[in-house]
Amino acid sequence: MDLTGARWRKTVRSGPDGGNCVEVAGNLPGLVAVRDSKDPTGPVLLFPPDAWRAFVGSDPVRR
């Protein structure tokens, strides 16, 4: 899949010291892409938007 148009943003749950950094691109049609910011050319996980919202909404740390 071509992700050259993806607009990546660091998630708010990423660590401030650069150790645990996750980036998300939500501007892709019908997909949410997730990657490790320390390895931007590495593997990318792709989720349907509904699955991503369910995952993010189930964060046990927020409860």
N, C-alpha and C positions, 0 to 999 in steps of 0.2 A: 504494500500500500504506500502511496506517495504522501508523505507528511510534510512536504516543504511549505505548505500554507498554514501549518499548525501554529497557533499563537500560544506559546508555553508560558505558564505562570507558576511560581513557586507556591505551594499550598501553605495555608496559615498554620498547619500542624507540623511543618518542617522545623527542625531545630535551628536556633539562631547562629550556632557555631559552624554551620556548613556540613555537619556530620550526617544528619538524617534529612536529606533534601529530596522531596518528591515534587515533580512538576506535572501539571495537568493542562491539557489543551481541550477546551470545550467548544471550539468554533468549527469543528468538523461536522459535516452533515450526517446525522444519525449515529455518531460515535463520540466517545470521550476517550482520549488517549492519556496514558500515564507513563512516566519514565523517571529514572534516577537522574537527577540534575548533574551528578558527578560523572555520568557516562551518557552524554546527550546523543551519541551515535550508537548506543547499545540498544538492547531490546526495548520494545514498547508494548504495554498491555492495552488492549482495546476493549471497551465496554459499551453496550447499548446505554443510552442516557438513563433509562428507567433503572437498570441494574446499578449504575453508578450512584444515582440518588438513594437507592435502597441501602447500598453499602455505606455511604457517607452518613445517612440518617441513623444508622445502627451503631454509631460510635459509642462504646461503653464508657469512654472517658468523660463524655459530656453529661452522663447521667448522674 
